[in-house]
Amino acid sequence: MKAFSVIGITKTGKTTTIENIIRGLKKRNYSVGSIKEIHFDSFAIDNPGTNTDLHRQAGSELVTARGYHETDIMFPSKLTIEDILRYYDQDYVIMEGVKDYNIPKIACADKEDELEKVFDRSVFAISGKIGAKLNEFKGTVAIDPISEAERLVDLIEEKVFDILPDFPITCCRGCGFGCRELCCRILEGKSKRGDCIISDSNIKLAIDGREIDMVPFVQDILKGTLEGVIKNLEGYRKGKTIEIKIG
C-alpha cells in the first residue's frame, strides 16, 4: 500500500487537489482510500444527546451507527495513523492535512510565504492554488491540480512508494538512517525503498492478518526465543522455514 499527504493551511486548494488526484488514480484503475485530518477541537460526529452518545454515556466502549447507506464506527479516542491504516487495503491512501506520519507530501498554498511554513524535504510537489502561479519552489516542481492533473498523477506514480515504518531514530537505523531520513532520501533519489531492511526480513509477525513491523533487535529476540524452544523438537532442521499460527 502506498500513501502520501496533501498539506497546507485552510483555503489553499487541498481538497480540490485531492479530488483531482483521486479521479486521476481511479482512471488508471487504482483503488484509492482517503483520510481527512480535522483541526477543530470541537469537532465530533457523535454529538451530545444523540442515541449513539447515550450508548457511550451508558458505558459502551465502541459505538457503531449503521444506516441505509453507510456504517460509522466511533472510537472514544484519537487513533494513530498507523492504527487507522489497518482498516485500509487500497493501492493508494491519500491523507489531507496529516503532517505527523512518515510519508511523502504535496504542499498546497496560495502564496509563497505560506509554503515556507509547511515545506520540508518530505515534500515532493507543490500544488493547490499556487500550483498555477509557480513553476517550482526550492527546486521542487509546482503543478496546477486542475489544468495539469494528469501530470500530477504521473509524478505520484513516480515518487510515492510503499509505506515505510516510522520507528524512532534510535530504534533501528538498519539502512544507515532513521525512517524519516530514509523517506526523504528516497524522494531525492539517494536511496531506494528496498534499502529498508525491515521489509526484507525473513522474520514476519502478523496479527489478525496484518503484518507488524519489527526493528532488527526485536526480530533477533523473537527468532532466538522460538529457535531455542523448537530446536529440541523432533523434526527440527536448522535453516528450514518455521511457521507458527495462533488463534
Secondary structure, DSSP 8 states (H G I E B T S, - for coil): -EEEEEE-STTSSHHHHHHHHHHHHHHTT--EEEEE----TT--SS-TTSHHHHHHHHT-SSEEEE-SS-EEEE-SS---HHHHHTT---SEEEEES--SSSS-EEEE-SSHHHHHHH--TTEEEEEGGGGGT-SEETTEEB--TTTTHHHHHHHHHHH--B------TTT--TTSS-HHHHHHHHHTTSS-GGG-TTTT-S--EEETTEEE---HHHHHHHHHHHHHHHTTSTT--TTS-------
